[in-house]
Amino acid sequence: QVQPVESGGGLVQPGESLTLSCAASGFGFSEDTIDWYRQRAGKEREWVASIVGSGRSAAVADSVAGRFSVARDTAKNLVYLEMNNLQRDDTAVYYCHIRGGAWGQGTQVTVSS
């Protein structure tokens, strides 16, 4: 089973930007639908964004629309979650998920002054 691996999390101040990466290799990854989820402390995991196939279709949750975007680089087998104007409420563990397949281990994003 293809295992995705997230990277790029860290500590940022409110208003700053961060880009997360999801890496995976294996047959079919470039055509898989990739979802980003996050789990804030004490809350259920929530869907953040998705990208379908080679990037022909993408969507983000209303809660992050206008600030977050998702993209993929098929040549590098990478999917990105670009997060702009981060707010304290965006503090969470962010997960990459191959739809119908495996979850990554998550990467912590902390937004704090």
Backbone as JSON Lines, residues from 0, in Angstrom:
{"i":0,"aa":"Q","n":[0.84,-1.18,0.0],"ca":[0.0,0.0,0.0],"c":[0.88,1.23,0.0]}
{"i":1,"aa":"V","n":[0.52,2.19,-0.84],"ca":[1.29,3.42,-0.91],"c":[1.06,4.23,0.36]}
{"i":2,"aa":"Q","n":[2.13,4.65,0.98],"ca":[2.06,5.4,2.22],"c":[2.45,6.86,1.98]}
{"i":3,"aa":"P","n":[1.53,7.79,2.19],"ca":[1.89,9.19,2.02],"c":[2.64,9.71,3.24]}
{"i":4,"aa":"V","n":[3.49,10.68,3.01],"ca":[4.28,11.29,4.08],"c":[4.15,12.81,3.97]}
{"i":5,"aa":"E","n":[3.67,13.43,5.06],"ca":[3.53,14.87,5.08],"c":[4.8,15.53,5.6]}
{"i":6,"aa":"S","n":[5.01,16.75,5.17],"ca":[6.11,17.55,5.69],"c":[5.76,19.03,5.53]}
{"i":7,"aa":"G","n":[6.54,19.87,6.23],"ca":[6.36,21.3,6.06],"c":[5.66,21.99,7.21]}
{"i":8,"aa":"G","n":[5.22,21.23,8.2],"ca":[4.57,21.87,9.34],"c":[5.56,22.65,10.17]}
{"i":9,"aa":"G","n":[5.03,23.43,11.1],"ca":[5.9,24.2,11.97],"c":[5.13,25.25,12.74]}
{"i":10,"aa":"L","n":[5.88,26.15,13.34],"ca":[5.31,27.24,14.14],"c":[5.39,28.53,13.34]}
{"i":11,"aa":"V","n":[4.26,29.19,13.16],"ca":[4.22,30.47,12.46],"c":[3.37,31.45,13.25]}
{"i":12,"aa":"Q","n":[3.53,32.71,12.91],"ca":[2.72,33.74,13.56],"c":[1.44,33.98,12.76]}
{"i":13,"aa":"P","n":[0.42,34.51,13.4],"ca":[-0.81,34.83,12.66],"c":[-0.53,35.74,11.48]}
{"i":14,"aa":"G","n":[-1.17,35.43,10.36],"ca":[-0.98,36.2,9.14],"c":[0.1,35.65,8.22]}
{"i":15,"aa":"E","n":[0.92,34.75,8.73],"ca":[1.99,34.19,7.91],"c":[1.48,33.02,7.07]}
{"i":16,"aa":"S","n":[2.38,32.52,6.21],"ca":[2.03,31.45,5.28],"c":[2.88,30.22,5.53]}
{"i":17,"aa":"L","n":[2.37,29.1,5.07],"ca":[3.08,27.83,5.19],"c":[2.58,26.93,4.07]}
{"i":18,"aa":"T","n":[3.48,26.13,3.52],"ca":[3.08,25.16,2.5],"c":[3.44,23.76,2.98]}
{"i":19,"aa":"L","n":[2.44,22.92,3.04],"ca":[2.66,21.53,3.4],"c":[2.83,20.7,2.13]}
{"i":20,"aa":"S","n":[3.6,19.64,2.26],"ca":[3.8,18.73,1.13],"c":[3.37,17.33,1.53]}
{"i":21,"aa":"C","n":[2.84,16.62,0.56],"ca":[2.48,15.22,0.74],"c":[3.22,14.44,-0.35]}
{"i":22,"aa":"A","n":[4.08,13.54,0.09],"ca":[4.89,12.77,-0.85],"c":[4.47,11.31,-0.81]}
{"i":23,"aa":"A","n":[4.44,10.72,-1.96],"ca":[4.17,9.29,-2.05],"c":[4.68,8.79,-3.39]}
{"i":24,"aa":"S","n":[5.01,7.57,-3.43],"ca":[5.45,7.0,-4.7],"c":[4.75,5.67,-4.88]}
{"i":25,"aa":"G","n":[4.55,5.35,-6.1],"ca":[3.87,4.11,-6.36],"c":[2.94,4.24,-7.53]}
{"i":26,"aa":"F","n":[2.61,3.15,-8.09],"ca":[1.77,3.14,-9.27],"c":[0.44,3.82,-9.0]}
{"i":27,"aa":"G","n":[0.09,4.74,-9.87],"ca":[-1.22,5.35,-9.8],"c":[-1.34,6.58,-8.93]}
{"i":28,"aa":"F","n":[-0.28,6.92,-8.2],"ca":[-0.41,8.05,-7.28],"c":[-0.76,9.32,-8.02]}
{"i":29,"aa":"S","n":[-0.21,9.51,-9.2],"ca":[-0.44,10.75,-9.92],"c":[-1.89,10.9,-10.33]}
{"i":30,"aa":"E","n":[-2.67,9.83,-10.31],"ca":[-4.07,9.89,-10.68],"c":[-4.99,9.73,-9.48]}
{"i":31,"aa":"D","n":[-4.41,9.48,-8.32],"ca":[-5.24,9.32,-7.12],"c":[-5.84,10.65,-6.7]}
{"i":32,"aa":"T","n":[-7.01,10.56,-6.09],"ca":[-7.55,11.73,-5.41],"c":[-6.88,11.82,-4.04]}
{"i":33,"aa":"I","n":[-6.35,12.99,-3.76],"ca":[-5.65,13.24,-2.51],"c":[-6.44,14.24,-1.68]}
{"i":34,"aa":"D","n":[-6.68,13.89,-0.45],"ca":[-7.41,14.75,0.47],"c":[-6.46,15.26,1.56]}
{"i":35,"aa":"W","n":[-6.69,16.47,1.97],"ca":[-6.05,17.01,3.18],"c":[-7.13,17.14,4.26]}
{"i":36,"aa":"Y","n":[-6.79,16.67,5.43],"ca":[-7.65,16.81,6.59],"c":[-6.83,17.48,7.7]}
{"i":37,"aa":"R","n":[-7.53,17.96,8.69],"ca":[-6.83,18.45,9.87],"c":[-7.62,18.06,11.11]}
{"i":38,"aa":"Q","n":[-6.91,17.98,12.2],"ca":[-7.55,17.68,13.48],"c":[-7.05,18.65,14.52]}
{"i":39,"aa":"R","n":[-7.94,19.51,14.95],"ca":[-7.61,20.46,16.0],"c":[-7.81,19.79,17.34]}
{"i":40,"aa":"A","n":[-7.12,20.29,18.35],"ca":[-7.16,19.69,19.68],"c":[-8.6,19.6,20.19]}
{"i":41,"aa":"G","n":[-8.98,18.41,20.58],"ca":[-10.3,18.21,21.15],"c":[-11.42,18.15,20.14]}
{"i":42,"aa":"K","n":[-11.08,18.17,18.84],"ca":[-12.12,18.16,17.82],"c":[-11.92,16.98,16.87]}
{"i":43,"aa":"E","n":[-12.96,16.69,16.12],"ca":[-12.87,15.6,15.16],"c":[-12.06,16.04,13.93]}
{"i":44,"aa":"R","n":[-11.54,15.05,13.27],"ca":[-10.81,15.33,12.04],"c":[-11.77,15.92,11.02]}
{"i":45,"aa":"E","n":[-11.33,16.96,10.33],"ca":[-12.2,17.62,9.35],"c":[-11.51,17.73,8.0]}
{"i":46,"aa":"W","n":[-12.29,17.66,6.98],"ca":[-11.79,17.78,5.62],"c":[-11.39,19.23,5.33]}
{"i":47,"aa":"V","n":[-10.26,19.39,4.65],"ca":[-9.74,20.72,4.33],"c":[-9.73,20.96,2.82]}
{"i":48,"aa":"A","n":[-9.21,19.98,2.07],"ca":[-9.06,20.21,0.63],"c":[-8.89,18.88,-0.08]}
{"i":49,"aa":"S","n":[-9.16,18.89,-1.38],"ca":[-8.97,17.71,-2.21],"c":[-8.47,18.13,-3.58]}
{"i":50,"aa":"I","n":[-7.72,17.23,-4.18],"ca":[-7.32,17.42,-5.57],"c":[-7.5,16.1,-6.3]}
{"i":51,"aa":"V","n":[-8.11,16.18,-7.46],"ca":[-8.48,15.0,-8.21],"c":[-7.54,14.79,-9.38]}
{"i":52,"aa":"G","n":[-7.09,13.58,-9.57],"ca":[-6.28,13.24,-10.72],"c":[-5.05,14.11,-10.83]}
{"i":53,"aa":"S","n":[-4.73,14.51,-12.01],"ca":[-3.5,15.28,-12.23],"c":[-3.71,16.76,-11.99]}
{"i":54,"aa":"G","n":[-4.72,17.1,-11.2],"ca":[-4.97,18.48,-10.84],"c":[-6.08,19.13,-11.61]}
{"i":55,"aa":"R","n":[-6.84,18.35,-12.35],"ca":[-7.9,18.93,-13.18],"c":[-9.07,19.44,-12.34]}
{"i":56,"aa":"S","n":[-9.13,19.0,-11.1],"ca":[-10.21,19.45,-10.23],"c":[-9.7,19.53,-8.81]}
{"i":57,"aa":"A","n":[-10.05,20.61,-8.13],"ca":[-9.62,20.79,-6.75],"c":[-10.71,21.53,-6.0]}
{"i":58,"aa":"A","n":[-10.72,21.33,-4.69],"ca":[-11.72,21.99,-3.85],"c":[-11.14,22.19,-2.47]}
{"i":59,"aa":"V","n":[-11.61,23.25,-1.81],"ca":[-11.22,23.5,-0.43],"c":[-12.48,23.74,0.4]}
{"i":60,"aa":"A","n":[-12.37,23.51,1.68],"ca":[-13.49,23.73,2.59],"c":[-13.83,25.21,2.68]}
{"i":61,"aa":"D","n":[-15.09,25.49,2.96],"ca":[-15.52,26.89,3.09],"c":[-14.73,27.61,4.17]}
{"i":62,"aa":"S","n":[-14.36,26.89,5.21],"ca":[-13.68,27.51,6.35],"c":[-12.3,28.05,5.99]}
{"i":63,"aa":"V","n":[-11.72,27.56,4.91],"ca":[-10.38,28.0,4.51],"c":[-10.35,28.6,3.11]}
{"i":64,"aa":"A","n":[-11.51,28.69,2.48],"ca":[-11.58,29.23,1.12],"c":[-11.03,30.65,1.08]}
{"i":65,"aa":"G","n":[-10.26,30.9,0.05],"ca":[-9.64,32.21,-0.1],"c":[-8.29,32.32,0.59]}
{"i":66,"aa":"R","n":[-7.97,31.36,1.44],"ca":[-6.66,31.37,2.13],"c":[-5.83,30.14,1.81]}
{"i":67,"aa":"F","n":[-6.47,29.0,1.63],"ca":[-5.78,27.74,1.35],"c":[-6.01,27.35,-0.11]}
{"i":68,"aa":"S","n":[-5.03,26.69,-0.68],"ca":[-5.18,26.12,-2.01],"c":[-4.4,24.81,-2.08]}
{"i":69,"aa":"V","n":[-4.79,23.97,-3.01],"ca":[-4.16,22.65,-3.14],"c":[-3.69,22.5,-4.58]}
{"i":70,"aa":"A","n":[-2.53,21.89,-4.73],"ca":[-1.96,21.69,-6.06],"c":[-1.1,20.44,-6.04]}
{"i":71,"aa":"R","n":[-0.75,19.97,-7.23],"ca":[0.12,18.8,-7.26],"c":[1.15,18.95,-8.36]}
{"i":72,"aa":"D","n":[2.29,18.3,-8.12],"ca":[3.37,18.22,-9.1],"c":[3.52,16.74,-9.43]}
{"i":73,"aa":"T","n":[2.95,16.33,-10.54],"ca":[2.95,14.91,-10.87],"c":[4.35,14.39,-11.15]}
{"i":74,"aa":"A","n":[5.21,15.23,-11.67],"ca":[6.58,14.8,-11.96],"c":[7.33,14.45,-10.69]}
{"i":75,"aa":"K","n":[7.0,15.14,-9.6],"ca":[7.69,14.9,-8.33],"c":[6.88,14.04,-7.37]}
{"i":76,"aa":"N","n":[5.68,13.61,-7.79],"ca":[4.81,12.83,-6.91],"c":[4.53,13.59,-5.61]}
{"i":77,"aa":"L","n":[4.26,14.85,-5.73],"ca":[3.99,15.69,-4.56],"c":[2.64,16.36,-4.69]}
{"i":78,"aa":"V","n":[1.95,16.51,-3.57],"ca":[0.74,17.31,-3.47],"c":[0.98,18.36,-2.4]}
{"i":79,"aa":"Y","n":[0.61,19.59,-2.69],"ca":[0.88,20.7,-1.78],"c":[-0.42,21.25,-1.22]}
{"i":80,"aa":"L","n":[-0.34,21.71,0.01],"ca":[-1.4,22.5,0.6],"c":[-0.79,23.85,0.96]}
{"i":81,"aa":"E","n":[-1.12,24.85,0.2],"ca":[-0.61,26.19,0.46],"c":[-1.57,26.92,1.38]}
{"i":82,"aa":"M","n":[-1.05,27.4,2.47],"ca":[-1.88,28.04,3.49],"c":[-1.39,29.47,3.71]}
{"i":83,"aa":"N","n":[-2.26,30.41,3.45],"ca":[-1.93,31.81,3.6],"c":[-2.77,32.45,4.7]}
{"i":84,"aa":"N","n":[-2.27,33.56,5.21],"ca":[-2.99,34.3,6.26],"c":[-3.47,33.35,7.37]}
{"i":85,"aa":"L","n":[-2.54,32.58,7.87],"ca":[-2.89,31.6,8.9],"c":[-3.38,32.28,10.16]}
{"i":86,"aa":"Q","n":[-4.35,31.65,10.79],"ca":[-4.95,32.14,12.02],"c":[-4.76,31.11,13.13]}
{"i":87,"aa":"R","n":[-4.91,31.54,14.37],"ca":[-4.72,30.63,15.5],"c":[-5.64,29.41,15.37]}
{"i":88,"aa":"D","n":[-6.82,29.61,14.82],"ca":[-7.77,28.52,14.68],"c":[-7.33,27.48,13.65]}
{"i":89,"aa":"D","n":[-6.3,27.78,12.89],"ca":[-5.77,26.8,11.94],"c":[-4.78,25.85,12.59]}
{"i":90,"aa":"T","n":[-4.47,26.08,13.85],"ca":[-3.57,25.19,14.57],"c":[-4.17,23.79,14.62]}
{"i":91,"aa":"A","n":[-3.42,22.82,14.12],"ca":[-3.94,21.46,14.02],"c":[-2.84,20.54,13.52]}
{"i":92,"aa":"V","n":[-3.13,19.26,13.58],"ca":[-2.31,18.28,12.87],"c":[-2.97,18.09,11.5]}
{"i":93,"aa":"Y","n":[-2.17,18.25,10.46],"ca":[-2.67,18.14,9.1],"c":[-2.26,16.79,8.5]}
{"i":94,"aa":"Y","n":[-3.24,16.14,7.9],"ca":[-3.02,14.8,7.36],"c":[-3.26,14.77,5.85]}
{"i":95,"aa":"C","n":[-2.47,13.98,5.21],"ca":[-2.65,13.69,3.79],"c":[-3.28,12.3,3.68]}
{"i":96,"aa":"H","n":[-4.25,12.17,2.81],"ca":[-4.96,10.9,2.68],"c":[-5.13,10.56,1.2]}
{"i":97,"aa":"I","n":[-4.71,9.39,0.84],"ca":[-4.97,8.88,-0.51],"c":[-6.37,8.28,-0.47]}
{"i":98,"aa":"R","n":[-7.3,8.88,-1.14],"ca":[-8.68,8.44,-1.01],"c":[-8.81,6.96,-1.37]}
{"i":99,"aa":"G","n":[-9.41,6.26,-0.43],"ca":[-9.54,4.82,-0.59],"c":[-8.31,4.06,-0.15]}
{"i":100,"aa":"G","n":[-7.33,4.8,0.38],"ca":[-6.08,4.17,0.76],"c":[-5.57,4.66,2.09]}
{"i":101,"aa":"A","n":[-4.28,4.85,2.14],"ca":[-3.61,5.1,3.41],"c":[-3.65,6.57,3.82]}
{"i":102,"aa":"W","n":[-3.43,6.77,5.12],"ca":[-3.27,8.08,5.73],"c":[-1.81,8.29,6.06]}
{"i":103,"aa":"G","n":[-1.38,9.54,5.99],"ca":[-0.06,9.87,6.5],"c":[-0.08,9.98,8.02]}
{"i":104,"aa":"Q","n":[1.09,10.21,8.59],"ca":[1.21,10.31,10.04],"c":[0.82,11.7,10.55]}
{"i":105,"aa":"G","n":[0.76,12.65,9.66],"ca":[0.38,14.0,10.05],"c":[1.57,14.9,10.31]}
{"i":106,"aa":"T","n":[1.34,16.19,10.15],"ca":[2.35,17.19,10.46],"c":[1.7,18.32,11.24]}
{"i":107,"aa":"Q","n":[2.36,18.74,12.31],"ca":[1.79,19.74,13.2],"c":[1.97,21.14,12.64]}
{"i":108,"aa":"V","n":[0.89,21.9,12.63],"ca":[0.95,23.32,12.3],"c":[0.45,24.09,13.51]}
{"i":109,"aa":"T","n":[1.28,24.98,14.0],"ca":[0.93,25.79,15.15],"c":[1.01,27.26,14.77]}
{"i":110,"aa":"V","n":[-0.08,27.96,14.99],"ca":[-0.13,29.39,14.68],"c":[-0.25,30.13,15.99]}
{"i":111,"aa":"S","n":[0.79,30.86,16.32],"ca":[0.83,31.52,17.62],"c":[1.78,32.7,17.56]}
{"i":112,"aa":"S","n":[1.44,33.73,18.32],"ca":[2.33,34.87,18.41],"c":[3.22,34.75,19.65]}
